[in-house]
Amino acid sequence: MEGLSKSDANLIVYVHPSQSKNVDKAILRELSSLLFKYSQAFDGVVLAYSVDPQDKCARILSGVHPYFGVRLRANLLIFSPKPNMLLEGKVVKITRESIHCIVLGFSSAIITDENIRNELKYKAKHGEGVYVSRYHKRHVIKVGAVIRFEVKSLDEEILHISGSLIPANTGSVHWLDKYFVDAAIDSNKETKTEEEMEMQEQITVGGETLSFVNDHEIKKSKKRRRAEDQ
């Protein structure tokens, strides 16, 4: 899945003197406050971190409360979805107007009907809504399935994603991983077959390309060419 990246960051964590007896715990508490929130500094959501203190000595800061700063190096896992990226989410609700899913267990996403390609048709089966492909019966999107969709936008405040199933390489991950390549090959074969048929409808005679409509027209063209040679 796209949108995930690792980042090495040099940070300074400001610790209150009351926490000086357990600095490590104070550092972890401060870093944990960054988790699952959009950060402008990292241009994404911090999902996980590991810490490597750079200096055993802390620098005391002047002010009303004398905090001290601890320099450290952190390895961060960042979730930063951008438009046109492909994400995966678990479907939690399906209606005729939309598909709702959860990405990475914390971010919600919605795909409205105008962003669902015409190939996928809504149907009600056993009281539950599903989307089924018109061309591939095994391609089914239902509650509990994992789908791959394209990002349209992200609401940074509530971490809500607007997605799309317009591209052909989106839909049920189970079907895409098993059958999408074969379906694409079949589609290419059909295109090539149509092109070959068009090519076969043309014939080259003496350097001149003629439309292969029927024998009468070809013979007529030959007579015209012979008349021009004489």
N, C-alpha and C positions, 0 to 999 in steps of 0.2 A: 504494500500500500504506500502511496505517495503521501507527502506532508509530514513525515517523520525525519528528524535529523539530530545529530549529536553536536554539541557545542562545548568547547573548552573556554571557561571564563575565569578571569582574575577578579576576585571580589574582595570587598572589605565589609565585614560584618561588625556592626556596632553593638557592643554588649554593655549592659548596665552593670555598675560595680557590685550590685547585690548578687549578680550571677557569676562573680569572679571565682568562686570556689568550684564551679562546674561549667567552665567555658565551653567544653565540647557539647554539652547538652544545650547550652544557650545558642550555639551556632546552628545546631540541627533544628532547633525550634524556629529560628529566623528563616532558615532555608525552607522548612516545611510550610511556612506561610506563603511561599511562592507557588506551591503546587496547585494545579488545576485552576489557575487563574491566568487570564491573558496579560502578558507583560509587554509593554511597549519597548522596554530595553532589549528583550530577546526576540521581539516580533513574533510571538507565539505563546503557547501554553506550556509551562514546565510540567513534565510528567514524572520525572525521576531525576535523582542527582547522586553523585558520589563526591566526597570532599577530601582534599589533600592540603592541610595547613602549610603555608609557605614560611611562616616565621613563628617561633615559640614566644617571641616578645610582642606585647601589645602596646599600642601607642595611645596615651591618654589624650582626650580631646578637651579643650577648654570650653567652658560654657556654664550655664546654670547647673546642669547635671553633668558631671565629668565622665561621660561614656568613654570607653576605650575601643579602638578599632583593631580587629584581627584580620590580617591578610590571609587569603586562602585561594586555592585553585579548585574549581568545581567542574566536574564533567556533567553536563546537563542533557537530558533527552527532551527535545522540543517538538511540539505538535503545532505546525504552522500551515494550515490549509490555505491554498491560493486558488483563484479562479482557473478552471480547466484542469486542475489536478484530479486524479482518480482516488476516491476513498472507498472504504468498505464499512458497512454497518449492518447491524442485526435488525430485521423488520419487527416492529412491535405493534403496528396498527396499519390496516389497509381499508380505505374507503373508495368509493367511486371517484372522488375528487382528489385523493392524495395517498401517498405512501409515507409512513413515518418510521424512522429507524434511529438506533443509538450507535454512535461511533466511539470505539475504545471505552465503552462503558460509562461515559460521562457527558458526551456532547450529543445533543439531539439534532436530527436532520429531517427535513421535509422535502418531498418531491411532489409538486402539484401536477394536476392533470395536463396543463399546457406544456409541462416539461417532460412528459412521458410520450415516447414515440408511438405512432399509430399502430406499429406492429404488435404492441402489447395491449391486449383487450381485457377490460375488467369483467369478471364473472363471479357469481355467488354460488359457492358449492358448500352444501351441508350447513348453510347459515353463515358461512365465513366468506369474506371477499378475497379473491385472488386475481392476479394478472397473468394471463396466458398468452404466449406468442401465437400469432396467426399462422406462422410459417413453420415453427418448430414446437410440436406438442409437448416435448420434454422440458421446454423452457418455461418454468412456472415460478412466479414470485408469490410467496405466502408468508403469513406470520411465522416468525421463527427462522426464516431463511436469511442468509447473508447475501447482501447485494453489493454490487460495485457501481458507483455512480460518479458523475462529474460535478465538481464544485462550481457553483455559480456565485455565491457570496457567503460571508461569515459575519454574524453579529458578534462583535468582540465582547460586548458587555454580558450577554447571556450565553455566549458560546453556542449559538444556534446557527446551523448550516442550511443554506438553500441549495438543493441539488438538482441534477438533471439526468434523465435516462434517454436523452435524444441520441447520443452516439451509439453506434452499433456494438461497440465493445463494452457496453454497460448492461447490467441486468443481474440475474442470479449467478453468483460466483460458482456454484456447483455446476451449472450448465456451461458457463463460459470456459471453465478450466477443462471440461471434458469434451465439449463439442464445438466450441466457437471456431477453432482452427479448421476443423473439417467442414463446417458450414461455410466458412470463408473460401475454402478451396472449391467446394461445390459451386458457390456463387461465381467464382472466377472461371470455372469450367463452362458454366452456362453462358457467360459473357463471351468467352473464346469461341464457343460453338456458334453463337450468333454472328460473330465476326467472320468465322470461316465460311458460314453459309452466304454471307454477303460477298465475300471474296469469290466464292464459287459461282456466283451469279454474273461474274465478269470473266472475259476471256481475251487473251492478247493474240492478235493475228497480224503478222508482219510488222510488229512494232506498234500497232494501233490497238488500243483497248476498246473492246466492244461489249455492249450489254448483252448478256446471255439470256435473252427473252425466249426465242424459239429458233428453230433451224431456218425458217423462212427469212428472218431478218438477217442472220449470219450470211446466208447465201446471197441475199440482196446486197449486203455490204461488200462481199467478194466481187460481185459483178461490177459494182461501182468502182472498186479499186482497179480492176482489170481495164475498165474503160478509161480510167485516168492514166494508166501506164501506156496505153496505145496512143 
